[in-house]
Every structure is written in C-alpha cells, then in structure tokens.
Amino acid sequence: MKLVIGIVRPEKANEVLEALYRAEVRGVSMSRVQGHGGELERVETYRGTTVQMGLSEKVRFEVAVSDGFVEATVEALREGGQTGEVGDGKIFVVPLEQAVRIRTGESAEAAVTPVAHR
C-alpha cells in the first residue's frame, strides 16, 4: 500500500478529480494548503501597502491505494494538474504501513480503495 500525495494549483483541482475518476481511483481527501516551491515570489498591494507574498495557495490530494493503483494515481494527478508552467506542484509516493476502515474494521489492502490490481 502507498499514500500518494499530490499538491497542485487550486484552479486544477476539478481536472485532477476528473482524471482520478477516469482512472477509477476512489477514496480521495483534499485540503487547501499554502506552500512555496520553484515559482517566483509575487508582490501584492494590501490596504495601500506593497506586500511580498512568499506562499502560494495550493490544493493537497491524499489517496491511499493498493500497489496496483500507484501508477494510475500518479498519472491522473500529473495529467490533471499539469499546465507546463513553474508552480504546477509535486507528487509524493510514500509507504503506507497500516490502514483501517473505521466502519468495518477491515485493515491493510482491504481498507483502501481501490484494491484491484492493474
């Protein structure tokens, strides 16, 4: 099992969700985050004062999947989130030691969605 984490531009969130759906990847969590990567810092005016903004708004997707769905999940995140510009985001794949479905008590691969192997 793996936890796939994708951090993308907020305007790409719906496209990422659609790509995950097309890839038959379910069980997605998403949250709004702020971060800084390779994109240039921007300057904004706030109440007449120029402020340098170091953090950008992003959307973080977290998807726990069986090993057979890792590549499909990564590709869906990449496909849906890509603009070709600096600041598109990152995808991280980390080992998932344990998962437990609260409703049924199922654990390991039975607790993550999806479980089919591709």
RANOR-V530383 format. One record per run of one state. SS is the DSSP state (H for helix, E for strand, - for the rest). FROM is the first residue (numbers start at 1). LEN is the number of residues. If there is no record, write none. Layout:
ss=(SS SS)
from=(FROM FROM)
len=(LEN LEN)
//
This chain:
ss=(- E H - E - E - E - E - H - E - E - E H -)
from=(1 2 10 23 28 36 42 47 49 54 56 66 67 82 89 96 100 101 107 108 112)
len=(1 8 13 5 8 6 5 2 5 2 10 1 15 7 7 4 1 6 1 4 7)
//
